[in-house]
């Protein structure tokens, strides 16, 4: 049903867009080229999903079809919204003319101004180019984001303690090993005291990691590499012949992480010691709002924690923070999440603009948030999925330095 509604919306959108192009072309033949290309892009996406319905199977042609669909669609969104503004203005202009008895126009609505239409087309070219750039270059444009967070009850020995966080690797989507190797070296160069991975190592199945174990095993930190599971790691989006086969796939993922030297936390916690001071690292399985699975057990993961412990929680989905964490009697000082990818597209100018379609889905979708004296960081993700690119919302390596104050 969701696909039918989405398709209906796209068709309605295309109809309005074509009317605008037809008016702008004023009888020229290129409007038919536009219509042919638009229909071809939509049909190609539908064809690719028909030919490759199993999301567990990586398909370059399907990813490319999605990329071109998004490029054209986002360009049309900008163009249509811009022109809709002019149409609203034309409506009120026509209404004023009608009430005033003006005969300046043959019809109720004044004609569209060609200059406005050309400006609209020019603006539409920006997201079109950005999405294509993101598919070929932007998806490996890794950004290091650094934060200093202060806590009045931070143990003295953890002053300036540095946490390096990565999230949402989605290893099955990568198509350039050298770029990924560069990014992992960049993670190590942050010299974090600990590296924390907050879920979605694979897209669907553990076999995606074949050949990548040594590379991801190269991540090193003084206090180790810790990880949790994300919603994609359980194999819920793949087709299995039996529950036993699905469980075997999950166990293989556990074994691979162990072989890479990662410590996977499954509703449990570990202690990081500095002399007589300690930091409690808590990891829960995926717990998501809406249609996402709720495997995590925060109570189980917190068993044995003391009120005066300093606690860092790893929880893949940021909706968990609003639902169970931020006002929990167990004071989780800092929560690290991912999951949203920032929708892999948007506009960010630090201190000025922070826009993404993710805003319509998630209250907390990227960066640092603070409520009730507790912090949440939502990492924008290391990899990509669906749209094989990143436009404006670049892949992220987060470095958080803990301060006492």
C-alpha positions as CSV (number, residue, x, y, z in Angstrom):
1,X,0.0,0.0,0.0
2,X,2.9,2.4,0.8
3,X,4.3,1.8,-2.7
4,X,0.9,2.5,-4.3
5,X,0.5,5.7,-2.4
6,X,4.0,6.8,-3.3
7,X,3.5,5.9,-7.0
8,X,0.3,7.9,-7.0
9,X,2.1,10.9,-5.5
10,X,4.9,10.7,-8.1
11,X,2.3,10.5,-11.0
12,X,0.5,13.5,-9.7
13,X,3.7,15.4,-9.2
14,X,4.8,14.4,-12.8
15,X,1.5,15.7,-14.2
16,X,1.9,19.1,-12.7
17,X,5.6,19.3,-13.6
18,X,4.8,18.4,-17.2
19,X,2.1,21.2,-17.4
20,X,4.8,23.7,-16.3
21,X,7.3,22.4,-18.9
22,X,4.6,22.4,-21.6
23,X,3.8,26.0,-20.8
24,X,7.4,27.0,-20.7
25,X,8.2,25.3,-24.0
26,X,5.4,27.1,-25.8
27,X,4.9,24.5,-28.5
28,X,8.6,23.4,-28.9
29,X,9.4,19.7,-29.3
30,X,11.7,19.4,-26.2
31,X,8.7,19.0,-23.9
32,X,8.2,15.5,-25.4
33,X,11.9,14.7,-24.7
34,X,11.3,15.8,-21.1
35,X,8.2,13.6,-20.8
36,X,10.0,10.6,-22.4
37,X,13.0,10.9,-20.1
38,X,10.8,11.3,-17.0
39,X,8.7,8.2,-17.8
40,X,11.8,6.2,-18.6
41,X,13.5,7.0,-15.3
42,X,10.4,6.0,-13.3
43,X,9.9,2.8,-15.3
44,X,13.5,1.9,-15.0
45,X,13.3,2.1,-11.2
46,X,10.2,-0.1,-11.2
47,X,11.9,-2.6,-13.5
48,X,15.0,-2.8,-11.4
49,X,13.0,-3.6,-8.2
50,X,10.9,-6.1,-10.2
51,X,14.1,-7.8,-11.5
52,X,15.9,-7.6,-8.1
53,X,13.1,-7.7,-5.4
54,X,15.4,-9.2,-2.8
55,X,17.2,-6.3,-1.0
56,X,19.8,-8.8,0.2
57,X,21.2,-8.9,-3.3
58,X,23.5,-6.0,-4.2
59,X,22.6,-4.6,-7.6
60,X,24.6,-1.8,-9.2
61,X,22.0,-1.3,-11.9
62,X,19.3,-0.9,-9.2
63,X,21.4,1.6,-7.3
64,X,22.1,3.6,-10.5
65,X,18.4,3.7,-11.3
66,X,17.6,5.0,-7.8
67,X,20.3,7.6,-8.2
68,X,18.9,9.0,-11.4
69,X,15.3,8.8,-10.1
70,X,16.3,10.9,-7.1
71,X,18.3,13.4,-9.1
72,X,15.3,14.0,-11.5
73,X,12.7,13.9,-8.7
74,X,14.5,16.3,-6.4
75,X,15.1,18.7,-9.3
76,X,11.4,18.6,-10.0
77,X,10.6,19.2,-6.3
78,X,12.6,22.4,-6.4
79,X,11.1,23.5,-9.7
80,X,7.5,22.6,-8.8
81,X,7.7,24.3,-5.4
82,X,9.2,27.4,-7.0
83,X,6.5,27.5,-9.7
84,X,3.7,26.7,-7.2
85,X,4.7,30.0,-5.5
86,X,4.2,31.9,-8.7
87,X,0.9,30.1,-9.4
88,X,-0.4,31.1,-6.0
89,X,0.6,34.7,-6.7
90,X,-1.1,34.5,-10.2
91,X,-4.3,33.2,-8.6
92,X,-4.5,36.2,-6.2
93,X,-3.5,38.6,-9.0
94,X,-6.3,37.2,-11.1
95,X,-8.7,37.5,-8.2
96,X,-7.8,41.1,-7.7
97,X,-8.2,41.8,-11.5
98,X,-11.6,40.0,-11.5
99,X,-12.9,42.0,-8.5
100,X,-11.5,45.2,-9.9
101,X,-13.1,44.6,-13.3
102,X,-9.8,44.6,-15.1
103,X,-9.8,43.3,-18.7
104,X,-6.0,43.2,-19.0
105,X,-6.1,39.4,-19.2
106,X,-8.1,37.1,-21.5
107,X,-8.5,34.5,-18.7
108,X,-8.8,34.5,-15.0
109,X,-5.1,33.7,-14.4
110,X,-2.4,35.9,-15.8
111,X,0.2,34.2,-18.0
112,X,3.3,32.7,-16.3
113,X,6.3,34.9,-16.6
114,X,9.1,33.2,-18.7
115,X,11.8,34.8,-16.6
116,X,10.4,33.2,-13.4
117,X,10.2,29.8,-15.1
118,X,13.8,30.0,-16.3
119,X,15.0,30.9,-12.7
120,X,13.0,27.9,-11.5
121,X,14.8,25.6,-13.9
122,X,18.1,27.1,-12.9
123,X,17.4,26.4,-9.2
124,X,16.3,22.9,-10.1
125,X,19.7,22.1,-11.6
126,X,21.3,22.5,-8.2
127,X,19.9,19.4,-6.5
128,X,20.2,17.5,-9.8
129,X,23.9,18.1,-10.0
130,X,24.4,17.6,-6.2
131,X,22.8,14.2,-6.2
132,X,24.8,13.0,-9.2
133,X,28.0,14.4,-7.5
134,X,27.0,12.6,-4.3
135,X,26.8,9.3,-6.1
136,X,30.2,9.5,-7.7
137,X,32.2,11.6,-5.2
138,X,30.3,12.7,-2.1
139,X,29.7,9.3,-0.7
140,X,33.4,9.0,0.2
141,X,33.9,12.7,1.3
142,X,34.5,11.8,5.0
143,X,34.1,14.6,7.5
144,X,35.6,14.6,11.0
145,X,33.2,16.4,13.5
146,X,34.7,17.3,16.8
147,X,32.8,18.1,20.0
148,X,33.7,18.9,23.6
149,X,31.0,18.0,26.1
150,X,31.2,19.0,29.8
151,X,29.9,17.0,32.7
152,X,30.1,18.2,36.3
153,X,30.4,14.6,37.6
154,X,32.9,13.3,35.1
155,X,35.6,11.3,37.0
156,X,38.9,13.2,37.2
157,X,40.8,10.5,35.4
158,X,38.6,10.8,32.3
159,X,39.2,14.5,31.8
160,X,40.0,14.9,28.0
161,X,39.0,11.3,27.4
162,X,38.4,11.0,23.6
163,X,35.7,8.9,22.1
164,X,35.7,8.2,18.4
165,X,32.3,7.1,17.0
166,X,31.4,5.7,13.7
167,X,28.0,4.3,12.7
168,X,26.1,2.7,9.8
169,X,28.9,1.2,7.8
170,X,26.7,-0.8,5.5
171,X,29.7,-2.7,4.1
172,X,27.7,-4.3,1.3
173,X,27.2,-1.0,-0.4
174,X,30.9,-0.1,-0.8
175,X,32.4,-0.1,-4.3
176,X,35.8,1.5,-3.7
177,X,38.1,-0.3,-1.3
178,X,40.8,2.4,-1.4
179,X,38.4,5.1,-0.3
180,X,37.2,2.9,2.6
181,X,40.8,2.1,3.6
182,X,41.6,5.9,3.6
183,X,38.5,6.5,5.9
184,X,39.5,3.8,8.4
185,X,43.0,5.2,8.5
186,X,41.4,8.6,9.2
187,X,39.5,7.0,12.1
188,X,42.7,5.7,13.6
189,X,44.5,9.0,13.2
190,X,42.0,10.6,15.6
191,X,43.9,8.8,18.3
192,X,40.7,8.1,20.3
193,X,41.0,6.4,23.6
194,X,38.1,4.2,22.5
195,X,36.4,3.5,19.2
196,X,32.6,2.9,19.4
197,X,30.6,1.6,16.4
198,X,26.8,2.1,16.8
199,X,25.3,-0.5,14.5
200,X,24.4,-1.5,10.9
201,X,27.6,-3.2,9.9
202,X,25.9,-4.9,7.0
203,X,22.9,-4.2,4.8
204,X,21.3,-7.5,5.1
205,X,23.6,-10.6,5.5
206,X,26.9,-11.4,7.2
207,X,28.5,-12.6,4.0
208,X,28.8,-9.0,2.8
209,X,31.8,-8.8,5.2
210,X,33.8,-11.4,3.2
211,X,37.1,-9.9,2.3
212,X,36.7,-6.8,4.5
213,X,37.6,-8.4,7.8
214,X,41.2,-7.5,7.8
215,X,40.5,-3.9,6.8
216,X,37.9,-3.2,9.5
217,X,40.1,-5.2,12.0
218,X,42.7,-2.6,11.5
219,X,40.8,-0.2,13.7
220,X,42.7,0.2,17.0
221,X,42.3,2.3,20.2
222,X,43.9,2.2,23.6
223,X,40.7,0.8,25.3
224,X,39.5,-1.2,22.3
225,X,36.8,-1.2,19.7
226,X,33.2,-1.8,20.9
227,X,30.1,-2.3,18.8
228,X,26.4,-2.8,19.0
229,X,23.8,-4.1,16.5
230,X,21.6,-2.0,14.2
231,X,18.3,-2.9,12.6
232,X,20.0,-4.2,9.4
233,X,22.3,-6.5,11.2
234,X,19.7,-9.1,12.2
235,X,18.9,-10.2,8.7
236,X,15.3,-9.1,9.0
237,X,15.3,-7.7,5.4
238,X,16.6,-10.9,3.7
239,X,14.7,-14.0,2.8
240,X,15.5,-17.2,4.8
241,X,14.6,-20.8,4.3
242,X,14.3,-21.3,8.0
243,X,14.7,-19.5,11.4
244,X,17.8,-21.6,12.0
245,X,19.4,-20.3,8.8
246,X,18.6,-16.7,9.9
247,X,20.1,-17.4,13.4
248,X,23.2,-18.9,11.8
249,X,23.7,-15.7,9.7
250,X,23.5,-13.6,12.9
251,X,26.0,-15.9,14.7
252,X,28.4,-15.6,11.8
253,X,28.1,-11.8,12.2
254,X,29.0,-12.2,15.9
255,X,32.0,-14.4,15.1
256,X,33.3,-12.0,12.4
257,X,33.2,-9.1,14.8
258,X,35.1,-11.1,17.4
259,X,37.7,-12.1,14.8
260,X,38.2,-8.4,13.9
261,X,38.9,-7.7,17.6
262,X,35.6,-5.8,18.2
263,X,33.8,-6.3,21.5
264,X,30.1,-6.6,20.7
265,X,27.8,-5.5,23.5
266,X,24.4,-7.3,23.6
267,X,22.3,-5.7,26.3
268,X,25.3,-5.5,28.6
269,X,28.0,-3.2,29.9
270,X,31.7,-3.0,30.3
271,X,33.9,-1.0,32.6
272,X,36.8,1.1,31.4
273,X,39.2,1.7,34.3
274,X,41.6,4.6,34.9
275,X,43.2,4.0,38.3
276,X,40.5,4.2,40.9
277,X,38.1,6.0,38.4
278,X,35.9,4.2,35.9
279,X,33.5,4.8,33.0
280,X,30.7,2.4,32.3
281,X,30.1,1.6,28.6
282,X,26.6,0.3,28.0
283,X,25.4,-1.3,24.8
284,X,21.8,-2.3,23.9
285,X,20.5,-4.2,20.9
286,X,18.4,-2.3,18.4
287,X,15.3,-0.5,19.8
288,X,13.4,1.6,17.3
289,X,10.2,3.5,17.2
290,X,7.5,2.8,14.6
291,X,8.0,-0.2,12.4
292,X,11.6,-0.8,13.5
293,X,12.3,-3.9,15.8
294,X,12.6,-3.6,19.5
295,X,15.2,-6.2,20.4
296,X,17.0,-4.1,23.0
297,X,16.6,-4.5,26.8
298,X,17.8,-1.3,28.5
299,X,17.0,-2.7,32.0
300,X,19.1,-5.8,31.4
301,X,22.0,-3.8,30.0
302,X,21.9,-1.5,33.1
303,X,21.8,-4.3,35.7
304,X,24.4,-3.7,38.4
305,X,25.1,-0.1,37.5
306,X,25.4,2.4,40.4
307,X,23.8,5.9,40.5
308,X,27.2,7.6,40.7
309,X,28.7,5.7,37.7
310,X,29.5,7.8,34.7
311,X,27.7,6.1,31.8
312,X,28.0,6.2,28.1
313,X,25.2,4.4,26.2
314,X,25.4,3.0,22.7
315,X,21.9,2.7,21.1
316,X,21.5,2.5,17.4
317,X,18.2,4.3,16.9
318,X,17.9,7.8,18.3
319,X,14.1,7.4,18.9
320,X,15.1,5.1,21.8
321,X,16.6,8.2,23.6
322,X,13.3,10.1,23.6
323,X,11.3,6.9,24.5
324,X,13.3,5.4,27.3
325,X,16.6,7.1,27.9
326,X,16.6,10.8,28.4
327,X,14.4,10.7,31.6
328,X,15.5,7.2,32.7
329,X,16.2,7.0,36.5
330,X,19.5,5.5,35.5
331,X,21.4,8.6,34.4
332,X,22.9,7.9,31.0
333,X,25.2,10.9,30.7
334,X,25.9,10.5,27.0
335,X,24.1,8.4,24.4
336,X,25.6,7.6,21.0
337,X,23.3,6.7,18.1
338,X,23.2,6.7,14.3
339,X,20.5,5.1,12.0
340,X,19.1,8.2,10.3
341,X,22.1,8.8,7.8
342,X,20.7,12.3,7.8
343,X,18.8,10.8,4.8
344,X,22.2,11.2,3.0
345,X,21.0,14.5,1.4
346,X,20.4,18.0,2.6
347,X,22.0,21.3,3.2
348,X,24.3,22.0,6.2
349,X,26.2,25.2,6.8
350,X,27.5,25.1,10.4
351,X,25.9,27.8,12.5
352,X,23.5,28.8,9.7
353,X,21.5,26.0,8.0
354,X,20.8,22.4,8.9
355,X,18.1,21.0,6.6
356,X,17.3,17.5,5.5
357,X,14.3,15.3,4.6
358,X,15.2,13.4,7.8
359,X,13.7,16.3,9.7
360,X,10.2,15.1,8.7
361,X,10.8,11.6,10.1
362,X,13.1,12.1,13.2
363,X,13.1,14.6,15.9
364,X,16.8,14.0,16.5
365,X,18.5,13.2,13.1
366,X,22.1,14.6,13.2
367,X,24.5,16.1,15.7
368,X,24.4,16.9,19.4
369,X,21.2,17.3,21.4
370,X,20.8,18.0,25.1
371,X,17.8,17.6,27.4
372,X,17.4,17.0,31.1
373,X,21.2,17.5,31.5
374,X,21.9,14.6,29.2
375,X,23.5,14.5,25.8
376,X,22.7,12.6,22.6
377,X,24.9,12.5,19.5
378,X,23.3,11.2,16.3
379,X,26.1,10.2,13.9
380,X,25.4,10.9,10.2
381,X,26.8,7.5,9.2
382,X,29.9,6.1,7.6
383,X,28.4,4.4,4.6
384,X,25.3,4.6,2.5
385,X,22.2,2.6,1.5
386,X,19.4,2.9,-1.1
387,X,20.7,6.0,-2.7
388,X,24.4,5.1,-3.3
389,X,25.7,8.5,-2.5
390,X,25.7,11.5,-0.2
391,X,24.7,15.0,-1.2
392,X,25.3,17.7,1.5
393,X,25.1,15.2,4.4
394,X,28.6,13.8,4.2
395,X,29.8,10.5,5.8
396,X,30.9,11.2,9.4
397,X,33.6,10.3,11.9
398,X,32.7,11.8,15.3
399,X,35.3,12.7,17.9
400,X,33.9,13.6,21.4
401,X,36.2,14.9,24.1
402,X,34.9,14.6,27.6
403,X,35.5,17.6,29.9
404,X,34.8,18.1,33.6
405,X,32.9,21.3,34.2
